[in-house]
Every structure is written in structure tokens, then in C-alpha cells.
Amino acid sequence: MMSGAAVPSSPPPVPLHEPRGEALPWAPRRRPRTGPAVVYGRRRDRAGGFTHVDETVTAVLGWKPRDFTDNPAFWESLLHPHDAPRVRAVLAALPERRRDVQEYRLRHADGTYRWVRDELLLTADSEAARSEIVGAWLDITEIKRAEQTARVLASTARSLLGTLDLERVARRIAQAVQLLLGAEAAAVYRLGPSGELVSLAVWGAAQRVLGGRVVVPAGAGVVGLAVREARVVTTPNLLADPRVTLPPELRERLERAPYRAALALPLTVGGRVIGALAVADRAGRQFDADEIYLARVFAAQAALALDR
């Protein structure tokens, strides 16, 4: 993964709307894929412990099969809190339904959540105590992310068309980028007359650290570097990156922030740089090509809004 290396020339702005005003979903450069399936077996008794979990669970969730088979409560501890009641209700109704399919989130060993499609079947047995649930988890995280991206892009597009309030549009874009990239913070800046960058919207953890209004001196910070060099800039740690210039006051504020990694893009219209978009997250994060492409889509829309 690059760290400040130049990205090939930016693609033309990707329209969120056709001339008729019909929403266009974001289309990644490859179709979203499902991950490998994890076949499992579990008892139908009160404990509901797992009797078998495929080795593929390590590739999908980062855990070992024995984590599930040795601890009957382990799987339930991984359920996303918002999904847990619904998942439990499906399991409770399984004796009547015999089979079911549901989608929910499980916590990966790295602390993030992965979406799985769980197809489960209650095997028939004359003795209920010996009945077993057999099933398979299919990793559908990429598909869910693509669906969410399309929804957010359509919503953002409606916001762009429905208002001339620049700060409101900038705030909507910052919210959307932070959500879709799963980052700690995002911000949209406009270029001032002396080359400084003035925030139009600061979202997420950056609100607590930087406040509502931020002025970044010309050439300073990751956003200043992106504007000065007119290219995408990424860094796994903005405080330790020798290319990033930080005035003492700004450095002091950023040292209190929960983020270190950053992605910054210049906002351009007709070859002119008019602002910047920034995304920040935990130290060490590497923004991949699809994430950079998605950020560029929003940067293009932000630039058009600023130039309006």
C-alpha cells in the first residue's frame, strides 16, 4: 500500500445523477464478492454448544475453531448488539420452522464486524435431545458495504440537489465519507485567498479535537500537502510522517486525537484546486484502492458544490 506515493491522474468527476436527475449507484471497479463459507454444527440443547466449526473460520473471522467448540457462550459474545435479539428469536423458532436464513454481524478477531449470511437447518431426530443444527456462514461484508454505499451516495446526491447551503452539503459529504470508510473522522475544507484551508465541515472525532472551525496554514498538514502537490496523499501516521508539516498548535491538538492515519484529496474544478477532503483513522490504517476511489467520488461532488 502506498504511503504518500503519487496516485495516477485522477478520474473525471463521477456523476451521482444523470441529466434527468435519476440517482446512479456507485459502481466499484469489480463486483463485490462473498467470502468463503464456514460450515458448522451445534447442539440443539439448552447450552447450544458447537460440535464442529470449519478451519475456514480463521480466514473469515480470525478466530480458531476451538474458540467456538471449547466455549458454548463464545459465538453469542461475538454477535453485534443490534442484531443479537433478532438472531436469538430465529434460533428459538427453529424447532417449528426447521430451517431458516438470516443475516447479521459477528465480531472479527481484529475488533471489526463482518456480515454473514447464516443458512441453518435443524436435523430431524426422533429424540429432540439429539437433534443438531447444521449450518454455514457466508461472508457477505463486501456486498453489504456496496449496498450501503449505493444508499448513502443516493442520499448525498439528493442533498446536493436540494440545497444551496454550502456548509450543509459539506457536512453531509463528511458524514457520508466517514460512515462508508469506517473512519474516526472526516473534514471538508475550502481554499482561502492566502492558500490557507478553512473547514466547512468537521465530523466525527475531529469535532472534539479540532472544534467546529479549523484554519490550516498554507501547505500544513496532510490536507495542505495534498493541495500543494495536487494529488492524493495517504499516511499511516501523520504525526510521524516527515513530509507532513504541522505548526506547534495544530500538532498539540492532533496529539490528543484518537486517529493518526490519514487520506487527503484536493478538490479540483477545471484543473483548479479549490479545497480539500480529509479522512482520518486509527494509526497504521492503509487505505486501499477502492477506498481511495470512493473518496474521489465524494471529492468530485464536494468540488462541484464549492464551485457552485
Secondary structure as the mmCIF struct_conf table of DSSP 4:
data_model
#
loop_
_struct_conf.conf_type_id
_struct_conf.id
_struct_conf.beg_label_comp_id
_struct_conf.beg_label_asym_id
_struct_conf.beg_label_seq_id
_struct_conf.end_label_comp_id
_struct_conf.end_label_asym_id
_struct_conf.end_label_seq_id
BEND BEND1 SER A 3 GLY A 4
HELX_LH_PP_P HELX_LH_PP_P1 ALA A 5 VAL A 7
BEND BEND2 PRO A 8 PRO A 8
HELX_LH_PP_P HELX_LH_PP_P2 SER A 10 PRO A 13
BEND BEND3 LEU A 16 LEU A 16
STRN STRN1 HIS A 17 HIS A 17
TURN_TY1_P TURN_TY1_P1 PRO A 19 ARG A 20
STRN STRN2 ALA A 23 ALA A 23
BEND BEND4 ARG A 29 ARG A 30
STRN STRN3 ALA A 37 ARG A 43
BEND BEND5 ASP A 45 ALA A 47
STRN STRN4 PHE A 50 VAL A 53
TURN_TY1_P TURN_TY1_P2 GLU A 55 THR A 56
HELX_RH_AL_P HELX_RH_AL_P1 VAL A 57 LEU A 61
BEND BEND6 GLY A 62 GLY A 62
HELX_RH_AL_P HELX_RH_AL_P2 PRO A 65 THR A 69
BEND BEND7 ASP A 70 ASP A 70
TURN_TY1_P TURN_TY1_P3 PRO A 72 ALA A 73
HELX_RH_AL_P HELX_RH_AL_P3 PHE A 74 LEU A 78
STRN STRN5 LEU A 79 LEU A 79
TURN_TY1_P TURN_TY1_P4 PRO A 81 ASP A 83
HELX_RH_AL_P HELX_RH_AL_P4 ALA A 84 ALA A 92
TURN_TY1_P TURN_TY1_P5 ALA A 93 ALA A 93
HELX_RH_AL_P HELX_RH_AL_P5 LEU A 94 ARG A 97
BEND BEND8 ARG A 98 ARG A 98
STRN STRN6 ARG A 99 ARG A 107
TURN_TY1_P TURN_TY1_P6 ALA A 109 ASP A 110
BEND BEND9 GLY A 111 GLY A 111
STRN STRN7 TYR A 113 LEU A 122
BEND BEND10 SER A 126 GLU A 127
HELX_RH_3T_P HELX_RH_3T_P1 ALA A 128 ARG A 130
STRN STRN8 GLU A 132 ASP A 139
HELX_RH_AL_P HELX_RH_AL_P6 THR A 141 GLY A 162
HELX_RH_AL_P HELX_RH_AL_P7 LEU A 166 LEU A 181
TURN_TY1_P TURN_TY1_P7 GLY A 182 GLY A 182
BEND BEND11 GLU A 184 GLU A 184
STRN STRN9 ALA A 185 LEU A 191
TURN_TY1_P TURN_TY1_P8 PRO A 193 SER A 194
BEND BEND12 GLY A 195 GLY A 195
STRN STRN10 LEU A 197 GLY A 204
HELX_RH_AL_P HELX_RH_AL_P8 ALA A 205 LEU A 210
BEND BEND13 GLY A 212 GLY A 212
STRN STRN11 VAL A 215 VAL A 216
HELX_LH_PP_P HELX_LH_PP_P3 PRO A 217 PRO A 217
TURN_TY1_P TURN_TY1_P9 ALA A 218 GLY A 219
HELX_RH_AL_P HELX_RH_AL_P9 GLY A 221 GLU A 229
TURN_TY1_P TURN_TY1_P10 ALA A 230 ALA A 230
BEND BEND14 ARG A 231 ARG A 231
STRN STRN12 VAL A 233 THR A 235
BEND BEND15 PRO A 236 PRO A 236
TURN_TY1_P TURN_TY1_P11 LEU A 238 ALA A 240
TURN_TY1_P TURN_TY1_P12 PRO A 242 ARG A 243
HELX_RH_AL_P HELX_RH_AL_P10 PRO A 248 LEU A 254
TURN_TY1_P TURN_TY1_P13 GLU A 255 ARG A 256
BEND BEND16 ALA A 257 PRO A 258
STRN STRN13 ALA A 261 VAL A 269
TURN_TY1_P TURN_TY1_P14 GLY A 270 GLY A 271
STRN STRN14 ARG A 272 ASP A 281
BEND BEND17 ARG A 282 ARG A 282
TURN_TY1_P TURN_TY1_P15 ALA A 283 GLY A 284
HELX_RH_AL_P HELX_RH_AL_P11 ALA A 289 ASP A 307
#
